[in-house]
Amino acid sequence: MVDVTQNGFALRIRKLLPGGWFPMPPATGETEQAPVLNALLQGFGSVFAWIWAMLAGTADQTRLATMTGAFLDMFASDFFGTLLTRNTGESDDAFRIRIEEALFPSLGTRPDVVNVIADEVGTAGRVIEPRNASDCKGLGSMSAPAIGGGYGYGVAALRYGSRGTPFQLFAQLPTGDTNQPAIQTLDRIENVMPAGTIAWVQDVENLG
């Protein structure tokens, strides 16, 4: 492997000098016979080693997967402006993950809505699609509500579904209050939903 250290570059320059002009480089354990020449060449070697390290570091900064520090911030600024900035104390790896998610977002699916709610609220919310039997359950008897997967009247998990309300969902966000949902949350949910769909969003104290 090529020696790209300061001493490695100094030795490579020394080998280019005409033979017989200066003593040969010392072997391991030997004393340097041309200390002035060695000092001069070590100075050149230091510059070349620094340039080599800078080039290697620059190559890393040309790919998102290997970018670090300010280069990662500049990458985010180029693509997203002020919409995506590094959080206080956020590591390069964590910031890189957020950049990748913003560059290649998953859109248009129920899990995307679920993930947005969890990210905004800090905990899982509840998504109910009126046409989804798993969300609304089925009607059974009060005496044996679980027979056939049905639920009796008064059972908390029973909801009225409808095949007449396609492309809609209800989202409950356990924020601990019943205030209007935050505009940012509504915007993020809208951004991941398919065109022509509707989300009815509600802040709730809990999901009980």
GIGIBEL-V157404 format. One record per backbone hydrogen bond with DSSP energy under -1.0 kcal/mol. CO is the residue of the C=O (numbers start at 1). NH is the residue of the N-H. Records with the same first field share a line. If there is no record, write none. Layout:
CO=NH, NH
//
This chain:
5=9
6=10
7=11
8=12
9=13
10=14
11=15
13=16
14=17
18=21
27=30
34=38
35=39
36=40
37=41
38=42
39=43
40=44
41=45
42=46
43=47
44=48
45=49
46=50
47=51
48=52
49=53
50=54
51=55
52=56
53=57
54=58
55=59
56=60
57=61
59=62
60=63
63=66, 67
68=71
69=73
70=74
71=75
72=76
73=77
74=78
75=79
76=80
77=81
80=83
87=90
91=95
92=96
93=97
94=98
95=99
96=100
97=101
98=102
99=103
100=104
109=113
110=114
111=115
112=116
113=117
114=118
115=119
116=120
117=121
118=122
126=172
128=170
129=132
130=162
132=135, 136
133=137
136=159
138=151
144=147
146=149
147=150
151=140
152=155
155=158
167=198
169=200
170=128
171=202
172=126
173=175, 204
182=186
183=187
184=188
185=189
186=190
187=191
188=192
192=108
194=197
198=169
200=171
202=173
204=176
//
